[in-house]
Amino acid sequence: MMRHDRKTQSAASDNGSLPCSKMITKNPPPLRHAPRALWPWLTLPASLTAALQRAYGKPHVVQALLLGSGRANPAPVERRILRLHRGEQIFWREVLLHGGDPMRPALWARTTIPLCGLRHGLLPLTRHGTRPIGNTLFRHRRLRRSPIQAESQPRFGQRRWQRRSVLRRGATGVLVEEHFLPDLPSWAGRGRR
């Protein structure tokens, strides 16, 4: 269980945002700037897909509405985080996760994988289509997760809470970005990992 250390608290801001680049680690800054209902979502070290499935409950099934995918040059922040050399390309995939109603998505997610990583056992991650990728990522035993970075940023016309982390296999990383949307269901526990 993660602890919130009062000594690391930053001054409260009027707009309720967590300062950029604060890392959620074993001894994270308190998340008092985020709505309390978001805390378990922001700090969950396991799959958000499994937690969403638990929150939606039966008979709903978490589905992914594919917004796009393909090969591209990385954005500067992706190049830095994934430690890519100039000229290296990525495979990217963006989806909206929902519990059966694509008009009420809970989460916008982007997965970024260096093309060189596809030759190291990560190629199946590019073939998910409309299936959520989270459960597959967290069943991949050789991937290790970095600390989770949580912040509040303008997105979709409002400030939205998001989190970002890198799942690494050796020198290869998979960048996962998750943005929480207004139709996020109430937390109901972690679900199965």
Secondary structure by P-SEA (a helix, b strand, c coil): cbbbbccccccccccccccccccccccccccccccccccccccccccaaaaaaaaacccbbbbbcccbbbbbbbcaaaaaaacccccbbbbbbbbbbcccccccccbbbbbbbcaaaaacccccccccccccaaaaaaaccccccccbbbbbcccccccccbbbbbbbcccbbbbbbbbbccccccccccccc
